[in-house]
Amino acid sequence: MGTLTLQRQHLPFWPTVALAVAAWLVAWFLAWPLSQWVTFDLLGLQEGSPVGEALAFFLYDVPKVLLLLLGIVTVQVRVSTPPPTYVHWR
């Protein structure tokens, strides 16, 4: 009876990083127009009103802070984690 060997498929590192950075930048630059659209067009709040401006700022700032935290944590984990060592038994 034989044993079943499973091999993990690894995504290429640099294309994955490039795709993640591109997605991060798209999300970063879409935060402001998207918050304006949701607040004033979708919800119909008036521009210049305290509630409308507060909600627009909240919808802009929360994703921005979360994106910054995601970036910082991702870089920190990548920097502080040692490279994997693979042991091949023969």
C-alpha positions, 0 to 999 in steps of 0.5 A: 500500500502506498502513501498519498503525497499532497503538494501545496501549490504556491502562488508566485510571490512577486506577481501576488505582491504586485496584485495586492499592492495594485488592489490596495492602491485602487481601494485607497484612491476610491475611498473618497469618491465612493464615500461621497457617492454613498453619502450624497447620491445614494443616501441623498444627504445634502452636501455641506450639512453637518450630518452629511459631511460627518458621514462622508468623512466617516465613510472615507476615514474608516476604510483608509485607517483599515487599509493602513493597518492592513498594510502595516501588519502585512509588512510587519509579519513579512519582515519578522517571519523567518523564511520557511525551512523545508526538511526532506526525508529520504 
